[in-house]
Amino acid sequence: MANVVIVGTQWGDEGKGKIVDLLAEYADIVVRFQGGNNAGHTMVVNGEQFISHLVPSGILQGRTCLIGNGMVVDPAVLVEEIDYLIGKGVRVDETTLKISERAQMIMPYHKSIDLARERMKGDKKIGTTGRGIGPAYEDKATRRGIRFVDLLDPEAFRDKVETIMAEKNFYLEQFFKTETLDPEAVIAEYRQYAERLAPLVTNISVVIDQGIRRGEQVLFEGAQGTHLDIDHGTYPYVTSSNTVSGNACCGAGIGPTVISDVYGIVKAYTTRVGEGPFPSELFDDIGDAIQKKGAEFGATTGRKRRCGWLDLVILRNAVRLNGLTGLVITKLDVLGGLPEIEICTAYRYQDETFRDFPASLKMLAACEPVYEVLPGWTEDISGIRRFEDLPENARNYLRRIEALIETPIKIISVGPGRQETIVLENPFA
C-alpha cells in the first residue's frame, strides 16, 4: 500500500495536474490539502483540455476526491467548477467529491480587501491573483474565519457574517475608501451554496483513515510550488499557505507515518508568474522561444509566465524541504531544438559562490547564476515512451540533473497528453 504526496518544486505551474491525473489511475483517494482557486491544474485527456482550480485532478479518473481542511474555498467558484466538469461529462457528486467540514470559506469581503490592498500598493504590489486567498488565511489565523460546518448552521452563519462584516465594511470604507458590502445579500447568496454543497460536506480525516484501514491508496495533491511556501519561499512574493509536503498532514488530517513517498514535479526549465526575484530568468530570444513553445500562460490568471533555465539551487532546496523520494520532469519536449541547454548550478554574490537558497530578497535579486552548458537535441521526443529511446543528449541532460541533486527521476513528461509520458517507476506499483 502506498500513500504519495505530489508537490511542486519551483514557483508553481510545474505540471502537477497532469501527473496527479496520471497517478490517480492507481490511487483510490485523491486529496487536495492547501491553497484555493489561485491554483490552476491543466489536464489533457484524449486531446481534450480540462482545467480545475479547486476540485482535485483525480476527478477525471473517477476517484474519491477530497477538498482538505487546509484549503480556503470560494463556494461560488466551486459550484461553477462542478457545473463545468459535469458539462464535460465528468461525474461529480457526493460519491466522487467531498469537502472538509473544517475547510475555510472565502467570503466576498476577502476578495474586496485583496484587490483594494493591491491597488494601494501600486508599484510595490505582490502580484496576488485577487481571489481573496490571503485575507481568508489571515482570518483563519486570527480565528475570524467561517468554515463549511458554519455554512450548514443558518443561525451560526448569520451571526458570524453580521459580526465580521461590521468590521470588514468599516475597513473597506474608512481605510480603502471603497464600496462596502451588504450582509443580507451575502447571507442570501451563501444560503444557495449551502443547499447545493451540503451533501458533500463531511470529516475527510475520517474518510482518509477509513480508506487506509481498508487498504486503499491515497494521493495527496499540492498546489503552487515550494518557493511560494509562506515560510520557505521568496517571502513576501509567496502564497498564503504552506505548499511543502509536510503540510499534507496538517491540511488533510493525517499523521506523517502514513506517507510512503514524496514526488516533486519540476519543469525541464523554470517559470514564474507575477513579481519576485528569478535568478535564471531569460530576457532574450531563447526565453521568448521557450515561453511560446511551452504555451506558458497561467491557468488561473492567463498571465504570461517568465521563463528561464533550470535552477538547481531552488531544486536542491525543494529536495531538502520536502524530503523528496523522486523527481518528475515535465515539458522536456519544449527544450527540443535548442543547440545548447544551460543549467544553473549555483549563485554568485559579491565574489562568493552559494549553492543554498538565500532568505534575503535583496541578496537573491543581486545573485548571478552560475551555469553549466550541455549540448541540446533536435529530435521530436513527444512520441517516445522509453527512456532508452530518448536522444542521447536528452538522456545526458536528465542524468546530469540526477547527479547534481542526488535524487532519482521517476517519471518524464514529453507532452501535455496523459499518454505522452515515460514512467520509470510508479510509486503505486
TIKEKOL-738119 format. One line per 3 residues: number of its first residue (from 1); their letters; for each residue x, y, z of C-alpha. Coordinates in nm, 3 decimals, padded with zeros to 5 digits, always signed. Example, Ala and Ser with C-alpha at 12.3 -4.5 7.8 and 13.67 -1.06 7.14 Angstrom:
2
1) as) +01.230/-00.450/+00.780  +01.367/-00.106/+00.714
% end
This chain:
429
1) man) +00.000/+00.000/+00.000  +00.135/+00.344/-00.096  +00.029/+00.694/+00.006
4) vvi) +00.204/+00.952/-00.209  +00.240/+01.331/-00.184  +00.282/+01.535/-00.503
7) vgt) +00.437/+01.881/-00.469  +00.577/+02.148/-00.698  +00.946/+02.223/-00.660
10) qwg) +00.968/+02.563/-00.829  +00.725/+02.859/-00.828  +00.421/+02.657/-00.931
13) deg) +00.293/+02.573/-01.280  +00.519/+02.266/-01.296  +00.255/+02.034/-01.441
16) kgk) +00.123/+01.878/-01.120  -00.228/+01.843/-01.261  -00.117/+01.609/-01.538
19) ivd) +00.088/+01.393/-01.302  -00.189/+01.369/-01.042  -00.432/+01.275/-01.319
22) lla) -00.185/+01.011/-01.441  -00.120/+00.857/-01.100  -00.484/+00.880/-00.990
25) eya) -00.548/+00.572/-01.204  -00.366/+00.372/-00.936  -00.499/+00.556/-00.629
28) div) -00.835/+00.518/-00.458  -00.850/+00.860/-00.292  -00.709/+01.194/-00.411
31) vrf) -00.677/+01.478/-00.159  -00.602/+01.846/-00.218  -00.451/+01.976/+00.107
34) qgg) -00.381/+02.352/+00.071  -00.441/+02.667/-00.131  -00.752/+02.786/-00.307
37) nna) -00.863/+02.884/-00.654  -00.541/+03.079/-00.702  -00.406/+02.747/-00.832
40) ght) -00.491/+02.602/-01.170  -00.426/+02.247/-01.284  -00.444/+02.172/-01.656
43) mvv) -00.504/+01.819/-01.784  -00.530/+01.692/-02.140  -00.713/+01.364/-02.197
46) nge) -00.764/+01.230/-02.549  -00.687/+01.575/-02.685  -00.947/+01.747/-02.465
49) qfi) -00.832/+02.005/-02.211  -00.968/+02.019/-01.856  -00.880/+02.291/-01.605
52) shl) -00.951/+02.263/-01.233  -00.890/+02.518/-00.959  -01.041/+02.354/-00.652
55) vps) -01.155/+02.003/-00.742  -00.862/+01.756/-00.718  -00.725/+01.644/-01.054
58) gil) -00.817/+01.282/-00.977  -01.181/+01.361/-01.058  -01.117/+01.270/-01.423
61) qgr) -01.027/+00.917/-01.316  -01.350/+00.883/-01.116  -01.166/+00.859/-00.785
64) tcl) -01.292/+00.978/-00.447  -01.168/+01.338/-00.439  -01.137/+01.530/-00.114
67) ign) -01.105/+01.903/-00.050  -00.896/+01.925/+00.264  -00.929/+02.136/+00.576
70) gmv) -00.608/+02.317/+00.479  -00.778/+02.478/+00.182  -00.968/+02.805/+00.154
73) vdp) -01.266/+02.757/-00.074  -01.477/+03.008/-00.262  -01.817/+02.834/-00.282
76) avl) -01.915/+03.034/-00.591  -01.607/+02.913/-00.777  -01.655/+02.556/-00.654
79) vee) -02.016/+02.541/-00.776  -01.911/+02.688/-01.112  -01.630/+02.432/-01.143
82) idy) -01.859/+02.143/-01.055  -02.102/+02.253/-01.326  -01.814/+02.293/-01.573
85) lig) -01.691/+01.939/-01.509  -02.040/+01.790/-01.525  -02.092/+01.974/-01.854
88) kgv) -01.782/+01.798/-01.989  -01.917/+01.458/-01.892  -01.728/+01.417/-01.563
91) rvd) -01.912/+01.258/-01.270  -01.915/+01.497/-00.973  -02.144/+01.409/-00.680
94) ett) -02.129/+01.310/-00.314  -01.963/+00.983/-00.415  -01.673/+01.137/-00.606
97) lki) -01.629/+01.471/-00.426  -01.624/+01.554/-00.056  -01.542/+01.881/+00.127
100) ser) -01.388/+01.902/+00.471  -01.628/+02.048/+00.724  -01.324/+02.229/+00.866
103) aqm) -01.222/+02.395/+00.537  -01.238/+02.775/+00.549  -01.461/+02.966/+00.309
106) imp) -01.358/+03.265/+00.103  -01.615/+03.539/+00.151  -01.690/+03.839/-00.076
109) yhk) -01.515/+04.079/+00.162  -01.193/+03.875/+00.132  -01.183/+03.944/-00.240
112) sid) -01.268/+04.313/-00.194  -00.986/+04.356/+00.058  -00.741/+04.160/-00.158
115) lar) -00.798/+04.383/-00.460  -00.802/+04.705/-00.256  -00.466/+04.621/-00.097
118) erm) -00.301/+04.556/-00.433  -00.435/+04.885/-00.572  -00.298/+05.073/-00.272
121) kgd) +00.050/+04.917/-00.306  +00.090/+05.038/-00.663  +00.440/+04.958/-00.788
124) kki) +00.512/+04.757/-00.472  +00.230/+04.508/-00.537  +00.290/+04.141/-00.458
127) gtt) +00.114/+04.008/-00.768  -00.176/+03.838/-00.592  -00.450/+03.686/-00.805
130) grg) -00.705/+03.898/-00.617  -00.918/+03.596/-00.531  -00.924/+03.656/-00.155
133) igp) -00.681/+03.378/-00.066  -00.453/+03.582/+00.162  -00.730/+03.761/+00.354
136) aye) -00.909/+03.426/+00.406  -00.599/+03.266/+00.554  -00.548/+03.584/+00.759
139) dka) -00.894/+03.546/+00.913  -00.825/+03.178/+00.977  -00.512/+03.269/+01.175
142) trr) -00.694/+03.537/+01.376  -00.986/+03.299/+01.444  -01.237/+03.505/+01.246
145) gir) -01.281/+03.259/+00.960  -01.606/+03.096/+00.856  -01.590/+02.721/+00.791
148) fvd) -01.814/+02.490/+00.592  -01.951/+02.348/+00.916  -02.079/+02.702/+00.989
151) lld) -02.244/+02.720/+00.648  -02.460/+02.422/+00.745  -02.594/+02.605/+01.054
154) pea) -02.804/+02.903/+00.934  -02.811/+03.075/+01.274  -02.438/+03.039/+01.337
157) frd) -02.363/+03.152/+00.984  -02.580/+03.464/+01.011  -02.430/+03.558/+01.345
160) kve) -02.074/+03.525/+01.215  -02.139/+03.713/+00.893  -02.309/+04.007/+01.065
163) tim) -02.037/+04.035/+01.330  -01.742/+04.004/+01.094  -01.885/+04.224/+00.819
166) aek) -01.937/+04.515/+01.056  -01.560/+04.525/+01.093  -01.482/+04.448/+00.728
169) nfy) -01.714/+04.719/+00.596  -01.555/+04.975/+00.828  -01.213/+04.869/+00.697
172) leq) -01.324/+04.889/+00.332  -01.495/+05.226/+00.368  -01.268/+05.412/+00.607
175) ffk) -00.925/+05.280/+00.514  -00.950/+05.176/+00.150  -01.220/+05.429/+00.055
178) tet) -01.402/+05.167/-00.146  -01.753/+05.022/-00.160  -01.896/+04.824/+00.130
181) ldp) -02.095/+04.500/+00.107  -02.449/+04.415/+00.214  -02.456/+04.139/+00.482
184) eav) -02.810/+04.034/+00.386  -02.708/+03.986/+00.023  -02.408/+03.776/+00.131
187) iae) -02.624/+03.561/+00.361  -02.880/+03.503/+00.086  -02.610/+03.414/-00.170
190) yrq) -02.435/+03.168/+00.061  -02.767/+03.006/+00.159  -02.789/+02.891/-00.203
193) yae) -02.439/+02.746/-00.185  -02.534/+02.564/+00.136  -02.825/+02.393/-00.038
196) rla) -02.601/+02.282/-00.324  -02.291/+02.178/-00.130  -02.430/+02.039/+00.198
199) plv) -02.436/+01.676/+00.074  -02.061/+01.697/+00.003  -01.951/+01.828/+00.345
202) tni) -01.800/+01.573/+00.586  -01.500/+01.490/+00.807  -01.241/+01.400/+00.545
205) svv) -00.981/+01.299/+00.804  -01.211/+01.012/+00.895  -01.273/+00.931/+00.528
208) idq) -00.897/+00.904/+00.464  -00.837/+00.698/+00.778  -01.115/+00.455/+00.695
211) gir) -00.983/+00.420/+00.340  -00.630/+00.345/+00.457  -00.762/+00.088/+00.704
214) rge) -00.935/-00.083/+00.410  -00.604/-00.096/+00.226  -00.684/+00.187/-00.015
217) qvl) -00.409/+00.405/-00.162  -00.410/+00.783/-00.125  -00.263/+01.053/-00.346
220) feg) -00.210/+01.394/-00.182  -00.219/+01.680/-00.433  -00.032/+02.001/-00.358
223) aqg) -00.089/+02.334/-00.527  +00.153/+02.614/-00.622  +00.521/+02.532/-00.561
226) thl) +00.781/+02.501/-00.286  +00.917/+02.852/-00.343  +00.573/+03.002/-00.298
229) did) +00.553/+02.850/+00.052  +00.475/+03.118/+00.309  +00.761/+03.004/+00.533
232) hgt) +01.019/+02.877/+00.287  +00.951/+03.071/-00.033  +01.055/+03.412/-00.165
235) ypy) +00.859/+03.596/+00.104  +00.657/+03.819/+00.063  +00.622/+03.710/-00.303
238) vts) +00.458/+03.388/-00.195  +00.116/+03.236/-00.148  -00.058/+03.235/+00.191
241) snt) -00.026/+02.867/+00.279  +00.243/+02.606/+00.331  +00.299/+02.434/-00.002
244) vsg) +00.564/+02.185/+00.112  +00.494/+01.816/+00.164  +00.474/+01.838/+00.544
247) nac) +00.151/+02.033/+00.514  -00.019/+01.730/+00.356  -00.051/+01.602/+00.714
250) cga) -00.199/+01.921/+00.861  -00.409/+02.007/+00.557  -00.570/+01.666/+00.526
253) gig) -00.582/+01.548/+00.885  -00.340/+01.255/+00.877  -00.016/+01.163/+01.055
256) ptv) +00.329/+01.169/+00.890  +00.377/+00.794/+00.924  +00.100/+00.746/+00.667
259) isd) +00.312/+00.891/+00.384  +00.529/+00.649/+00.187  +00.666/+00.867/-00.097
262) vyg) +00.701/+01.232/-00.192  +00.739/+01.313/-00.562  +00.850/+01.659/-00.665
265) ivk) +00.737/+01.798/-01.000  +00.991/+02.010/-01.187  +00.983/+02.159/-01.533
268) ayt) +01.285/+02.092/-01.752  +01.330/+02.470/-01.730  +01.200/+02.728/-01.481
271) trv) +00.899/+02.962/-01.493  +00.745/+03.217/-01.263  +00.422/+03.419/-01.271
274) geg) +00.400/+03.760/-01.109  +00.652/+03.956/-00.909  +00.963/+03.844/-00.723
277) pfp) +01.329/+03.760/-00.792  +01.417/+03.497/-01.052  +01.795/+03.448/-01.090
280) sel) +01.791/+03.225/-01.401  +01.530/+03.429/-01.590  +01.598/+03.475/-01.961
283) fdd) +01.535/+03.808/-02.132  +01.645/+03.703/-02.481  +01.509/+03.517/-02.783
286) igd) +01.561/+03.181/-02.612  +01.337/+03.285/-02.323  +01.072/+03.402/-02.570
289) aiq) +01.100/+03.076/-02.767  +01.055/+02.865/-02.453  +00.758/+03.078/-02.347
292) kkg) +00.585/+03.035/-02.682  +00.663/+02.668/-02.738  +00.570/+02.581/-02.381
295) aef) +00.247/+02.786/-02.400  +00.349/+02.946/-02.073  +00.039/+03.128/-01.960
298) gat) -00.111/+03.090/-01.612  -00.408/+02.852/-01.599  -00.571/+03.071/-01.333
301) tgr) -00.468/+03.422/-01.432  -00.382/+03.392/-01.802  -00.070/+03.595/-01.727
304) krr) +00.242/+03.533/-01.934  +00.495/+03.329/-01.739  +00.854/+03.445/-01.707
307) cgw) +01.091/+03.176/-01.835  +01.449/+03.078/-01.757  +01.695/+02.792/-01.742
310) ldl) +01.654/+02.510/-01.492  +01.769/+02.631/-01.150  +01.922/+02.355/-00.938
313) vil) +01.969/+02.586/-00.639  +01.594/+02.602/-00.589  +01.552/+02.237/-00.687
316) rna) +01.811/+02.130/-00.429  +01.623/+02.342/-00.175  +01.297/+02.169/-00.265
319) vrl) +01.454/+01.823/-00.231  +01.555/+01.902/+00.127  +01.239/+02.085/+00.236
322) ngl) +01.003/+01.819/+00.101  +01.209/+01.508/+00.167  +01.168/+01.409/-00.197
325) tgl) +01.198/+01.041/-00.280  +01.169/+01.103/-00.653  +01.150/+01.365/-00.928
328) vit) +00.906/+01.407/-01.212  +01.046/+01.605/-01.506  +00.782/+01.780/-01.717
331) kld) +00.791/+01.962/-02.051  +01.119/+01.806/-02.156  +00.991/+01.826/-02.515
334) vlg) +00.988/+02.208/-02.500  +01.368/+02.218/-02.492  +01.396/+02.027/-02.820
337) glp) +01.561/+02.224/-03.099  +01.794/+02.428/-02.880  +02.163/+02.388/-02.973
340) eie) +02.271/+02.423/-02.610  +02.094/+02.394/-02.277  +02.216/+02.561/-01.961
343) ict) +02.168/+02.451/-01.601  +02.206/+02.693/-01.310  +02.416/+02.503/-01.055
346) ayr) +02.494/+02.784/-00.808  +02.463/+03.158/-00.743  +02.746/+03.412/-00.732
349) yqd) +02.711/+03.705/-00.495  +02.989/+03.955/-00.416  +03.263/+03.721/-00.537
352) etf) +03.127/+03.431/-00.334  +02.953/+03.122/-00.471  +02.641/+02.985/-00.300
355) rdf) +02.471/+02.650/-00.351  +02.194/+02.713/-00.097  +01.889/+02.932/-00.150
358) pas) +01.919/+03.267/+00.037  +01.640/+03.412/+00.250  +01.727/+03.774/+00.171
361) lkm) +01.542/+03.900/-00.135  +01.793/+04.181/-00.170  +02.072/+03.927/-00.191
364) laa) +01.871/+03.697/-00.420  +01.797/+03.983/-00.661  +02.169/+04.057/-00.685
367) cep) +02.276/+03.695/-00.736  +02.418/+03.594/-01.071  +02.353/+03.239/-01.190
370) vye) +02.647/+03.004/-01.239  +02.577/+02.791/-01.546  +02.685/+02.455/-01.676
373) vlp) +02.632/+02.416/-02.050  +02.516/+02.092/-02.212  +02.452/+02.010/-02.581
376) gwt) +02.088/+02.010/-02.689  +01.892/+01.787/-02.925  +01.682/+01.844/-03.235
379) edi) +01.460/+01.536/-03.236  +01.085/+01.545/-03.158  +01.051/+01.334/-02.843
382) sgi) +00.673/+01.360/-02.789  +00.615/+01.009/-02.925  +00.883/+00.840/-02.714
385) rrf) +00.771/+00.613/-02.429  +01.100/+00.456/-02.315  +01.396/+00.631/-02.157
388) edl) +01.647/+00.447/-02.374  +01.475/+00.577/-02.687  +01.534/+00.943/-02.594
391) pen) +01.811/+01.123/-02.783  +02.150/+01.076/-02.618  +02.178/+01.444/-02.527
394) arn) +01.834/+01.439/-02.365  +01.936/+01.136/-02.159  +02.260/+01.307/-02.060
397) ylr) +02.067/+01.617/-01.951  +01.842/+01.411/-01.727  +02.128/+01.208/-01.581
400) rie) +02.317/+01.528/-01.505  +02.019/+01.662/-01.311  +02.002/+01.340/-01.109
403) ali) +02.374/+01.353/-01.033  +02.374/+01.716/-00.925  +02.078/+01.690/-00.686
406) etp) +02.124/+01.325/-00.584  +01.759/+01.238/-00.637  +01.629/+00.982/-00.889
409) iki) +01.396/+01.076/-01.174  +01.088/+00.856/-01.168  +00.863/+01.000/-01.443
412) isv) +00.931/+01.210/-01.754  +00.662/+01.406/-01.937  +00.724/+01.463/-02.308
415) gpg) +00.393/+01.631/-02.397  +00.071/+01.762/-02.242  -00.137/+01.448/-02.301
418) rqe) -00.179/+01.178/-02.037  -00.018/+00.921/-02.266  +00.282/+01.140/-02.351
421) tiv) +00.475/+01.014/-02.053  +00.771/+00.792/-01.974  +00.715/+00.612/-01.641
424) len) +01.039/+00.478/-01.496  +00.890/+00.392/-01.157  +00.527/+00.408/-01.048
427) pfa) +00.506/+00.473/-00.671  +00.180/+00.277/-00.654  +00.310/-00.027/-00.842
% end
